[in-house]
Amino acid sequence: MLVSAVAVASTLISLHVASAAVGAPVVSVASSRCLDVTGNASTNGTQVQIWDCNGQQNQGWVFTAAGELRTFNERKCLDVPGGAGTAGTILAIWDCNGGANQRFARSSDGSIRSTPSGLCLDVTSNATANGTRVELWACNGQANQRWTGGSGSTGTASPPPSGCSAVPVDPAATRQARNLLCYLYSQSGNHILSGQQESTWVAGPDYEMNYLYANTGRYPAVRGLDMGDSPTFGARALAWWNSGGIPMVGYHMGSPAQDSDGYAGSQMRGDINAALTPGTADHTRLTRRLDAVAAQLKVVQDGGGAVLWRPYHEAGGTWFWWSMEGGAQYVRLWQFTFNYLTRTKGIHNLVWLHPYNGAPNASFYPGKASVDVAGADTYAGDHSAQNGLYNATRAIAGGGIPIALHENGPIPDPAQLQSTGTRWVLFNTWHTTWLTNTSTNPTALLRTVYTSAYVVTRDEVPNLR
């Protein structure tokens, strides 16, 4: 799976896979050996040591502007386990989460200090042998606490090569958003990205992700989140991005005519004219809610992440306020939201996904100037490719644009997707019983899907930073 998925993306995005290291080695002055993740294992909690330098990814390190030391294609961070600030704590790697225990500072003498404690990265007992652990210790200036190398922040990395012709609808799109868009174009028709919507009320927000991992040994490439369910989603979306995944964010926004936000409010009638008229209570509610979601999207943007953003989903359905007044009013709302988030709020890390319901209606299409990716959804009761729905969406959005199955019940069979030429770029299974009911998605099917060479899982997403 990994080789085929990445091989396609490599024509559009500068990738580093398998043994090729992103970053540069961090070398101990005392031994000339490299800071190394033991056993080349990317599992959370794997300790670090020194080892003969070999150029593999477990010896490639990037110092970010945030003070992180990233490795494994920048998906893992050097971490002080448990946030311990005591001398003798052995360092390890963990999913990057922005925590203080993952912040380090380089000093002019070559030492690397843990920001919270001020203790230095130290090769235990001043030893020089392969396999010697690296710990925190009081800074003393000795050679076993001095290091050379490592690459600088990826904030100055090059954009995708010119081979990628995808142009984002936001001219100020961040590098990460451009990389994500290019990657989606590269996968369309070649692979399908696995996706899973989270719930936040059943055993925590990782309930579905843990279920998939327990049954397949893999995580989905795309994690679906919703502002209406989780108004503080930003940190979790960024953590998913830092773990190598792609966050996709929707919003069951309450009607601006009502004080009720979330799913219940989204089904109340609104007045789009009033919502788009400054000075009205409806406009105040609309912009207040957009401000709130912008603040969460900015958490991801400030952390160097991108988001697949799908507002006002199931366009054309009459059950949500944003579609109740017809296509022309929906388009006005979409365009206002696009301009407000990009120009007023400065949110530029988004790939804009326009999400139809199961009966795409051209009057609800906002146009190519504000849509990066198109989509539709269905909860149809079989595992067919949904070729008719794909073609109906493609007929409106155009043949060159990636088309997402942004919500589904039964997961489409990868073999049928390929045999019918149905080029969904991703699927996103709905949460709770849509995933866990074995009559809808049997565990054997989950294993078939998540181990298919046609399906991309989180561990196979290339470095999009």
Disulfide bonds with the S-S distance in Angstrom:
Cys34-Cys53 2.00
Cys77-Cys96 2.23
Cys120-Cys139 2.04
Cys164-Cys182 1.85
